[in-house]
Amino acid sequence: MSSEDLPHQPYMDFTKVRLTEKTIILTHSVEDKKHGNIVDMVVLPNCNILVADGLNQSLKIIEARTGQMLTHVRLSDVPNSLCLLPGDRVALTSLPMKEIQIFDVSDDQLKLLNVVNVKGHCCGLAYMNDIFVVGFREPGRVAIISFEGNDVKSVSKDNTGKRLFSFPRFICVDTEKTVPFIYVSDASVKTISRLNENLDVLQTIESPTPYAPYGLAPAGGGQVLLREWYMDGKARLCLLDTNTMVPTVLLEEKDWGRALLITGRVVICPRLGRVYCNSGMLVKKDLEFIVVYEIS
């Protein structure tokens, strides 16, 4: 299967839409022993939300329209990054483990199908044309990994020998006129990189502001949403111009109380006309949640 077998993401021009806060979705389960920490989330083909909870070492499926918890599965290790695969499947990385786990998510259930062993501690994860695009730490690099776990190609330095990545936590693939491009944000070095499908680095920018780059979400047509966070707890949602790699602020997010937004994810659900952002690890609140923005 190829990237085209993934659920269709209709193009939406985010320069011409308005995002309005609609509601919040609680991610706490009665089975949780700690307050939540959403390390990642994806929108499933049926529009429900799959959440990876780091502190509770679990995966959760939440009904998007009602906020009802449908499925809760305890994991043996701390989850890290998720990505959607063709055929009602998702892939998951876990920082303590050198592996990628593949789950079946049909009928809002979670069933482990396969484990792909890799060479290194993987953090960021994306899917592209029957391969994984994986971010690794210690040392930081981005690699193309086959479904058998083989390193096809990797990149860690630019043409001058300067190291590009430290902790490439967020990766997404966006297709422009049938050509895929890879975007990588690394908050540790405050950079966003644009690569082609052969991992040639086309452009890297360093954030010129106090804000550091976190979650990325492909919007189609060469548009990418970017989540940024500032050390005083402020978060904002931006639209990344993929030609200039310059972000434009779409909205300043509501101040939910001081938050440690090291896992600032953003995902898009075109079918419901929604954008989802996690609240961050809140100091003054017991629970983490998903903020729902309506597209109009």
C-alpha positions, 0 to 999 in steps of 0.5 A, spaced: 500 500 500 502 507 498 500 513 502 494 514 497 491 508 501 491 513 507 484 516 508 483 522 504 485 529 506 481 534 502 485 540 501 483 546 506 486 553 505 488 555 512 489 562 509 482 563 508 479 559 514 477 561 521 479 557 527 474 557 533 474 554 540 469 549 540 469 545 546 474 540 550 475 533 550 477 529 557 482 524 556 482 521 563 480 514 564 477 511 570 483 506 569 488 511 570 493 512 576 496 518 574 494 525 571 494 524 563 500 526 559 498 526 551 505 524 548 501 524 541 494 523 537 492 521 531 485 521 527 482 514 525 479 513 519 472 513 522 474 520 525 475 518 532 481 520 536 487 515 538 491 518 544 498 515 547 498 517 554 505 517 557 504 517 564 499 512 564 503 508 559 496 507 555 493 507 548 486 510 548 480 511 543 476 516 544 469 518 540 470 524 537 463 527 537 461 525 544 468 525 548 466 518 550 472 513 552 471 507 547 478 503 548 483 503 554 489 499 553 495 498 558 502 498 554 509 495 557 513 501 556 512 509 555 509 510 548 512 516 544 509 517 537 504 515 533 502 515 525 497 512 521 498 506 516 493 504 511 488 498 512 486 501 519 493 500 522 497 505 526 504 505 528 507 507 535 514 508 537 516 507 545 523 511 547 525 506 552 525 500 546 528 500 539 522 498 536 516 500 532 509 497 534 504 496 529 496 495 531 490 494 528 485 499 530 478 496 526 472 497 530 475 501 535 479 496 538 487 495 539 490 489 537 498 488 536 499 485 529 507 486 529 513 489 532 519 492 527 526 492 531 530 498 529 537 500 530 536 506 535 532 509 540 526 512 535 522 518 537 518 522 531 515 517 526 511 518 519 509 514 514 510 515 506 509 510 501 510 503 504 516 506 509 517 509 515 520 516 516 523 515 523 527 520 528 532 518 532 536 521 538 543 520 541 545 521 536 540 525 532 538 523 525 532 522 521 532 515 517 528 511 512 526 505 515 523 499 511 517 495 514 522 489 516 526 494 520 532 496 515 535 502 515 534 504 507 538 511 508 539 516 514 541 524 514 544 527 521 548 533 518 548 538 513 553 539 507 558 543 512 558 537 517 554 541 522 549 536 526 542 538 524 538 534 529 538 533 536 531 530 538 527 530 532 520 529 535 515 531 530 515 529 523 510 529 518 509 528 510 505 533 506 504 531 498 505 537 493 502 535 486 503 528 488 510 529 490 512 528 498 516 532 502 518 531 509 518 536 515 521 535 521 521 540 528 526 539 533 525 543 539 532 542 542 535 546 537 529 550 535 529 548 527 524 546 522 527 542 516 524 540 509 527 534 506 525 530 500 523 523 499 530 521 498 532 525 505 536 531 501 535 537 506 532 542 502 531 547 507 532 548 515 530 554 519 532 556 526 526 559 530 527 567 530 523 568 536 522 565 543 517 560 541 520 553 539 517 548 534 513 542 536 507 539 533 506 538 525 500 537 521 500 536 514 494 540 511 495 538 503 497 543 498 503 545 501 500 547 507 503 545 514 500 547 521 505 548 526 504 548 534 509 553 537 511 553 545 514 559 549 518 558 556 512 562 560 507 557 558 504 560 552 502 556 546 500 558 539 498 555 532 501 557 526 501 556 518 508 554 515 509 557 509 513 551 505 516 555 500 519 560 505 519 556 511 516 562 515 510 561 520 504 565 520 500 565 527 493 563 526 491 563 533 494 565 540 492 559 544 488 560 551 492 560 557 489 554 561 494 555 566 502 554 566 503 548 562 509 544 560 508 543 552 513 538 550 508 534 547 505 539 543 501 536 538 496 538 533 492 534 528 486 535 523 480 532 522 477 535 515 471 530 515 468 534 522 472 540 520 476 540 526 483 541 529 485 538 535 491 540 540 493 537 546 493 542 553 500 540 555 502 537 562 498 542 566 501 544 573 495 547 576 490 542 573 489 534 575 487 532 568 490 533 561 485 534 555 484 536 548 482 542 545 477 542 539 477 548 534 472 548 529 474 550 522 469 555 518 
